[in-house]
Amino acid sequence: MDQIARTTKDFGNVLRQARKAQNLTQAELGSRAGIWQRTISNIETSASGAKVDTIFDLLAALNLELHIVPRSKIKPADLEDIF
């Protein structure tokens, strides 16, 4: 699951997709990560100024990691057209 996230909205969508792919509710993910369900909802809707620690806790709970790479010229929406 390689996803590009350049904005908080993109990141929220990636997080939501990963959570749903693992058949987890926000409450279940929150329990795994030690984070309130409301915080996860805020992150998924990009309404949160989440702490970096919170982001990494969620990624760990979903068994995901973050890769930092130079920004490409392609837009995330253009990737969907390729596949």
Rosetta blueprint (number, residue, H / E / L):
1 M L
2 D L
3 Q L
4 I L
5 A L
6 R L
7 T L
8 T H
9 K H
10 D H
11 F H
12 G H
13 N H
14 V H
15 L H
16 R H
17 Q H
18 A H
19 R H
20 K H
21 A H
22 Q L
23 N L
24 L L
25 T L
26 Q H
27 A H
28 E H
29 L H
30 G H
31 S H
32 R H
33 A H
34 G L
35 I L
36 W L
37 Q H
38 R H
39 T H
40 I H
41 S H
42 N H
43 I H
44 E H
45 T L
46 S L
47 A L
48 S L
49 G L
50 A L
51 K L
52 V H
53 D H
54 T H
55 I H
56 F H
57 D H
58 L H
59 L H
60 A H
61 A H
62 L L
63 N L
64 L L
65 E L
66 L L
67 H L
68 I L
69 V L
70 P L
71 R L
72 S L
73 K L
74 I L
75 K L
76 P H
77 A H
78 D H
79 L H
80 E H
81 D H
82 I H
83 F L
